[in-house]
Amino acid sequence: MTNFRLAVNQRIRQDDGTWRDGETNFFRVNAWREQAENIAESLAKGNRAVVLGRLRTRSWETPEGEKRSVTEIDADEVAPACAGRLPGRSGPSAAATANARRSGASSTTRHRLIECG
């Protein structure tokens, strides 16, 4: 088994049409068997990654009686991501925006889209 933390950044469209970075969420990603071995050998801190899997929320109580919860991703597939945005580009490309709209993404808040050339 292996696990790592994945940062997911949101891009927020401002009133003037430009984009800015929004809140960053961190998720623990869990993987098993051969996939875990491949991840441990091929990904390093700071690498971009694409993760497909299921969200799972766990809750527990600390010995002091505080309630805690965490949302994790049980990975089905993990792969290094291809190149991301070019420096100076302010928002998603027309193709990425069209794909996001088709998938039902909000027009004002989107997760950062990674494009392959």
N, C-alpha and C positions, 0 to 999 in steps of 0.2 A: 504494500500500500504506500502511496505517497499523497501528500497534499501541499497546496500552495495557496497564497492569497492573490486574488485577481482584483485589480482596480478597474472599475467601470466609470468612465467619465461621461457626463451629459454635455451636449452642446445646446445652448439656449440662444434663440434668435431674438435680437433686440429690435426695438421700434424702428431704428434706422436701417434695418436689413442686414446688419453685421451679426456675427456670431461670437459668443464668449463661452468660456468653460464654466460649467455649472458645478453642482455638487458631485463629489467623487464618492462612490460606494465601494466597499471592500467585501469580497466574498471568499470564503474558504472553499477551495475546489478539492474534492476527494476522488482519487482514481485507484484502481486495483489491477493486480496481475501484470500481464505484459505491458499494458498501457502505462501502468505506474513506472515500470522500468524504463520505457521509452521516454517518458516525461522527465524523469530524473537525469537521463543522459543527454537530453536535447534542449531543455529550457533552462535559462538562468535568470536571475533577478534582473528586472528591467526589460526582458524580452516581451514583445507583443504576442498575444496568444488568442486563438479562437477556441471557445469552449461551447460544446453542445451537451446538454444534460438536463437534469431535473432539479428544481429548487426544493429544498427540504428545510423546514424550520423546526428547531429543537428548543424545548424550554426546560428549565430546571430551577431548583432553589438552592442557594448557597447555604453553608452551615450557619451563617448569620441570619438566615431567613429572607434574604433578598431574592426576588424573582429575576431570572435572566433568560434571554433567548438569543438565538443566532440563526441566521439563514445561510445555508451552505448549498453548494452545487455538487450533486453526485454526477460525475462526468461520464458521458457515453463516448465522446470523442474530444480530444484535445490536439491542437496543431499549432505550430508557430504561425503567426499572421504574416502576410506579405506586407510590402511597404505601405506605410500610412500616408497621411497628407503631406504635401510639399510645403516647405516653409513659405509663409506669406499668404497662403490661401485662406480665405475667411470663412468658408462654409462648405457644405457638401456639394458635390458636383450635381449637375442636372439629372444624370442617370441615377445617382445615389438618392437624390430627393424623390424622384419618381418611384423608385423601389420602396422607399420608406412610406410614401403615401399609399401605394398598393397594399402594403402590409398593415396599414391602419395606424401608423405612427402619428403622434401629435404634430401639428404644424408649428408649434412654438417650442417644444422640447423634444430632442431626439438624442439617442445614444450616439456617440461618435461612430461614424461609419468608416470602415477600412476598405480601401479600394485596391485591386490588383491590376497591374498594367499588362 
